[in-house]
Amino acid sequence: MESIKCEPDDMVFSSPSGDKMGVVDMVRKIVAFIDEDPSSFYRLVIGSDSQARSNGVQDVDFITAVVVHRIGKGAKYFYRRIRRKGKGMVLRNRIHTETLLSLELAGIIVPDIRKKVSPAKYDLEIHIDVGSLGPTREMIREVVGMVAGNGYTARTKPDSWGASSVADRHT
């Protein structure tokens, strides 16, 4: 499986309003959202989804979403798109790549967020677009193990809305 890793300085995120920003600005906006209501508890969610498209050759769009959810009081999210042109991938490789993209991003932003926001203020979850009813059911233990092995909490369908709803909206 070929890596599609990028350096943090090369990452561009979008907001639903169309604003573009780098990692530093996105983290700044997440922290500002938390600082607006410091008495609330938050859920920080990172999830990825992909969509294969065929235009003569297969393209795959990968979307990684970052959601900061103020429990019971709304949320903000940001997303990053990576398009792989001409690189057809089987479902198993796409799910692995989605999971790795989420883990890569967590490794970049979580240390910065922890410097500015107490970990007691939020739960961090990695949402994986796999479920017990679909074609990805054989992969659940494998990808949940990848996430747990990196020290994060994994959520799968139907609880992986960061991947299956938020990221999916932009694929």
Secondary structure, DSSP 8 states (H G I E B T S, - for coil): -------GGG--EE-TT--EE-HHHHHHHHHHHHHHSTTS-EEEEEEEEEEEEESSSEEEEEEEEEEEEETTS-EEEEEEEEEETT----HHHHHHHHHHHHHHHHHHHHHHHHHHS-GGGEEEEEE-S--SSSTTGGGHHHHHHHHHHTT-EEE-TTS-HIIIIIIGGG-
